[in-house]
Every structure is written in C-alpha cells, then in structure tokens.
C-alpha cells in the first residue's frame, strides 16, 4: 500500500463523512417510522385497558402489545445507530481539521507564532517563563529570541515560541 498524501487522507475523510451522514439520516427516518407505527397501534387501545383473558379479542391484543414493544425497541435501536454515526462524523471532522493544520510548513507555523507573540508583547512587558517558572521583564525582542531579565537579576535568552 502506497503512502497517502495529506490531501488524499482529507478526501477519504470527506467520503466517510458523506457516507455516515446518509447512514445517520436513514437511521433517523427508520426510528421515526417505527415510533409512529408503534404509537399508531397504541392509540387504538384505550389507556389502562387490560387484556381480556378468554375474550375473542385476547389474541389480537397480545399481538398488538408485541408490535408496540418491538416498534419502540426498534425506534431506540435506530436512534442509537443515528447517534453512533453522528459521533463518527464528528470524529472525521476533527481529523480533517488536524490534517489541514499539518499542511502548513513548520516555518509558516513558527512565523504565525512569532507574529502572534509580537501582537501581544512589547519591550517592558512582564511575561512568565514556563521553563524557569518565574516572571520577568522583556528587555529585547530579536528575530527568533527574547531577552528576559528575571526578578532574581538573571538575564535569559528564550526562544520566542516557548512564550507564545
């Protein structure tokens, strides 16, 4: 099996989404149909009406009771299938988002990170360094690094993407 490109993987995920969307719609339709059949049969029987044992209507009443039960059971099963397929759709959409993010090159991501950092910080701002676990003041911003003077007097040069 040859390795797939990111675009091919995204296309496959989109195919899965289309297929699972159709499956979910069909399951929802079947669930609604089973529910309407069961409630239609149940609406013919007055609420609380017992099965009259020995009466000529006993056989039909028991069959109706079975149809109502199986219809409601089918409704719940199909509703569960629809939820399952909707979950799979969300999973594939998540993976499409992850794959689309990987299309960007590392340098593009670093440049975005740097631009994001520069919009939020300037010389003189207080920042928290997660490596030293201390706060410090930005003294100089270079192309890829930031010079920070910490409260304990230490100057530290930190890669910009660590602080972004």
Order of alpha helices (4+ residues) and beta strands (2+ residues): alpha-alpha-alpha-beta-beta-beta-beta-alpha
